[in-house]
Amino acid sequence: MAITTMAGVIAGLQPVVPFTKSGAGTPVVARPFSLWYVGGSPGGAAVPSSGLAGAALSAPVTGQMPFLNPVSGNAYLARFSAIASQTGSNPSGSYILCDRLWQNSGISVTTTGAQTINSVAWPARDNDGSTNGEGVRIGLELSTATGAGASVVSISYTDQGGTAGATGACMPAYAASSAVNSFYTFALEAGDTGVRSIQSYTSTVSMSSGVVHLVAFRIIARLAMSFSNGEVYLDAVTGGMPRLYNDSVPFLLYMPGNTNGQNPVHGQILWTHG
Amino acid sequence: MAITTLDGVIAGFQPPQEWAKTGAGTQVLGRYYSTFYAAGRPGPAVAPTPGMAGAALTAYAGQIPFPNGAAAQYLAKANIWANVSGCLVICDRLWHQSGISVTTTTAQTINSVAWPARDSNGSTNGEGVRIGLEVSTATGAGASVHSISYTDQSGNAGATGSPRVAYAASSIAGAFYDYGLAAGDTGVRSVQTFTSTVSMSSGVVHLVAYRELARIPTTGLVEFGQDLLGIGMPELFNDTVPFLLWFPTATTAPSVLAGQIIYTHG
């Protein structure tokens, strides 16, 4: 059964899920920053070791925002709030709540040819609750900072319609000596609206050192941090009440609007079931 | 069925549609920039080739995904994060064409095919429909003064539309000149001719018919969003082809544009 009324939203509200993440590093404007490995509550996640083909992720995964499947019916995001003070006078940016579907390991950062990925199937948690990949995005996540080398990175992928051989370019462009937790996303080819699987990863120039991972994810909600030291929130109506499918693995990205050092971010998530 | 209650909005929420575009080029203040051909998610559109009379659009690779509902569809939320200040304009792309000679300095016949029934009232009359000149390949030297001859929303032919922002020689790919309307007109039903008085020397341009759905301003480097009341919950008709225009308030290239759109179905 789906929630179709405000009364249904209220009846299904679940206990508050508070979160706190420590500040870490100096952000680069417009380059997303992953809080997956960052300490706090919940604690930081372990670096994956699932190999190049990766692992489909199902809750519970250490480091994820707590998420329980509904006893019956569906789960939705009912509230998402955060407050994050920053050094400097103009804090800005966005916190982006995502469902982490898949991650891999084993990419060689010094290899300059294509590396075979051949990802295992995503869990059935794309926009439509299927494995097709509608709305699924791919990111390159750094669990250890990289070294010198202005690499141009890309992926070869199969799109949401099952068409193979598409190429995704890194956006924003990869920068040498990227900081830990940097999270580069990949663009799609004309007509594509999601990614079903990844066949290969290519880096044109050695990154010298570091550890990187590919991550498949779906964006659930974007929270605008539009003023200093004040908590902002989305509720069921203003957030569009996106559905989360069973076994979701919620995690946070931060989209920096300046280079001010991050102080801890605190917030709450509420799910509603019905 | 039309949505008339908050419960109806809640019942009809669809999955968020994430988008991200890498805009490029020095902007002209107040001149729209089309992200239709810009890389990102969804991927860039290919320049159309339907010929002078153009094609009515019910889907086009590169559009923001739009699923038809059982009855009615509405825009319920939109967000934008941009690296620079400006305004995101979410539009429905109704029609576009190709084949304009950028060096011809006399009137060129368009005689557009009928729009799809997606004007402000869900008809083909053209109420609220706007016309833009979209540059898919940068133009060359030549300070063209261009205009269109059109039929208005009530069926009166022979009106002339001039670009709201004067054409600039060497316009960048993505430049999008919207046309003003003759006195008393509130939309465009069809386009008869396109005239450029001075050669643009080179480049590729297209006429586009579109309907504005929502505008989301941003100061840059801060995310802004509007919910269903802020947007006014505009109705989107079946087979809508959403695409994004950027209204720059600074000359900096909009190299990072990202956000989310949420629909609700009645």
Interface residues (C-beta under 8 A of the other chain):
Chain A: A2 I3 T4 T5 M6 A7 G8 V9 V29 A30 N90 S92 G93 S94 N127 D128 E134 G135 R137 A169 M171 P172 T185 A187 L188 E189 A190 G191 D192 T193 I219 I220 A221 R222 L223 A224 M225 S226 A236 V237 T238 G239 G240 M241 P242 R243 M255 G257 N258
Chain B: L6 D7 V9 I10 A11 F13 P15 P16 Q17 E18 A20 T22 A39 G40 R41 P42 G43 P44 A45 V46 A61 G62 P65 A76 K77 N79 W81 N83 L221 V222 E223 F224 G225 D227 L228 S255 V256 A258 G259 Q260 I262 T264
